[in-house]
Amino acid sequence: MALIVHKYGGTSMGSTDRIRNVAKRVAKWARAGHQMVVVPSAMSGETNRLLGLAKELSPAGGSTPELMRELDMIAATGEQVSVGLLAIALQAEGLEAVSYTGWQVPVQTDSSHTKARIESIDDAKVRADLSAGRVVVIAGFQGVDEEQNITTLGRGGSDTSAVAIAAAMKADECLIYTDVDGVYTTDPRIVPEARRLHTISFEEMLEMASLGSKILQIRSVEFAGKYRVPLRVLSSFTPWDIDINEEAKSGTLISFEEDEKMEQAVVSGIAFNRDEAKVTLLGVPDKPGIAFQILGPVAEANIDVDVIIQNVSQDGKTDFSFTVHRNDYARAIELLEKTVGPAVQAAKVLGDQRICKVSIVGIGMRSHVGVASKMFRALSEEGINIQMISTSEIKTSVVIDEKYMELAVRALHKAFDLDQDQAA
């Protein structure tokens, strides 16, 4: 008998019919002898609806601690409805089931409202229920701080809740049911030949998540890697009565590097991110501390910086470029033009919102030379100019003109033979 955690997203919980199907699937696993903990998201669109109501009533542009506390109070109710409905559906299947909100477990968090981090989970109550033969349904996305305020973990937080609960309870596996049937070599909507991966390492998944892959929330992957929780991403839209042994091997297993033969593929996937913008300061003095003088105020403004390039000095002057999230572009430009630029005596501030980042990811890159040059050659043959480059042990990212993004993804996918099944 194994302890299994199931997580279901908002689309899986989008209607009473879908909730009924989730209950039938969970019941199948429970009847096979497994102890079951289920973490559902709010019904599709419900969190947006609730926060939309709050926005109508909140002061314009307000973000006071008092307001953020109430937003968490409101947003957490979406999952409270889901767990109650799913518990009822499980009871209708003839199972004993009980639902809990985050504070009832309790899932202890810090006090950062709307983006809280989990600090500990008390699993005593849940273990007692499992020992009594009950299915336990726990609200994802939420917890409680030391002052007993309800907190939420930020968008996609139910993934993190599920993985954290699996870690705390030392679950045998955490199954993340989504509207896709696994992790692909790249987005199949751009490359129809994209292939579902049977396995991917935590390091690769972490890079894919950070580089724009929306399959899993990055914090959930970090949690899984830290506490070594085996994760599987699979589809909630396969028939609920699929054979359990077949289902247990479906989707993509996110595993540990040393557990798998990872020498098969140098590159595992192509990630991309459209939400990038580039800012450049021309003609800044080339002297010690100039990077801090530029990026210090940017960090203080809570603007995240990604790729950074400082050009070779000419006549004591250099150009300094970096990328930010497109949502932060206007603030970054204003900060550079009004404050940073004049302070460092920059000749000019330039900006470009029509860029994107395309990345190749693979732990095989550690032990293979010439991977980056192969990437650059493939882009060159398509006439795609590289504006910026960033590398790590297992990834190489390039910043290019946004209009070439899909062409670049297709070219790289083909260049690294990702349409070929490389399973042993």
Secondary structure, 3 states (H helix, E strand, C coil): CCEEEEEECCCCCCCHHHHHHHHHHHHHHHHCCCEEEEEECCCCCHHHHHHHHHHHHCCCCCCCHHHHHHHHHHHHHHHHHHHHHHHHHHHHCCCCEEEECHHHCCEEECCCCCCCCEEEECCHHHHHHHHCCCEEEECCCEEECCCCCEEECCCCHHHHHHHHHHHHCCCCEEEEEECCCCCECCCCCCCCCCCECCEEEHHHHHHHHHCCCCCCCHHHHHHHHHHCCCEEEEECCCCCCCCHHHHCCCCEEEECHHHCCCCCCCCCEEEEEEEEEEEEEEEEECCCCHHHHHHHHHHHCCCCEEEEEECCCECCEEEEEEEEEHHHHHHHHHHHHHHHHHHHCCCEEEEEEEEEEEEEECHHHHHCCCHHHHHHHHHHHCCCCCCEEEEECCEEEEEEEHHHHHHHHHHHHHHCCCCCCCCC
